Amino acid sequence: MTHDVILFGKRAVPLDNRAKALNSRSRLTNRLRDLSDDLDFRRRWKYVSYIELWSDAAIFRYEDGTKWYLNIS
């Protein structure tokens, strides 16, 4: 099973697009672009190990097993 990779800053994180829709990927890209100046998001991004993308939300999985849900609609 191959996954996409999303680039933000200097990190590349595997992305599993569960929605199978290209517009959800573009909405996530736009949302990340909006959060590029958010210091709290940049701190969280350092520890993201995997992203699941659904139709209206992105689930960021951290190295310790916790999750963070981001609304992308």
N, C-alpha and C positions, 0 to 999 in steps of 0.2 A: 504494500500500500504506500503510495507516494503522497506527500503533503506539499502544499505550497509553502513558501517562506515569505514572511513579511519583514521588511526592513524599516527600522526607525532608529535614527541616530547612527550609532556604529554597531548595533546589534541586529542579528537576524534570528527570528523566532519561527519555529514551525507553526503552520496554520492549517487547521482541518476545517474546510468549508462544508459544514453539515447541511446547509441550506441548498447547496448546489446551484446557487444563483450568483451571477456576476455582479448584480447591483448591490448585493449585501457586501461584497468585497470592496466595491468602490465607496460605499457608505462608511465602512470601517476605515478606509484610507483617508477619507475626508475628516472623519472624527479624530483620527490620530493627528492630522494636520492642525486641527483646531486646538488639540491638547499639547501642541509642541512647546508652548510657553508656560505650561502648568508645571511648577516645580514638584508638586506632590506626585503627579503622574510620572515624571521622569525618575523619581526615586523608586516608585513601584516597578517601572519598566525594567530596571536592572535585574530583578529577581524573577521575571516571567520566564517560564520554561516551555510553555505550550499554549496555543490559543485555539479554542473551538468557536467557530463562527456559525451562528444561527441566523434566522431571518431578521430579528429585531435586536439581538444582543450578541455580545462577544464575551466569552468566558475565558478569563486569563487564569491559567493554572501556574502556581508558584512552585519553586523547588521543594518546599516543605509540605506540599500537598494541599494547601489552602487555595481558595478560588476567589476571584473578584469579577463581578458582573458589570459590564459596561453597556449602557443603552446606546444603540447606534441609529435608531430611527429618528 
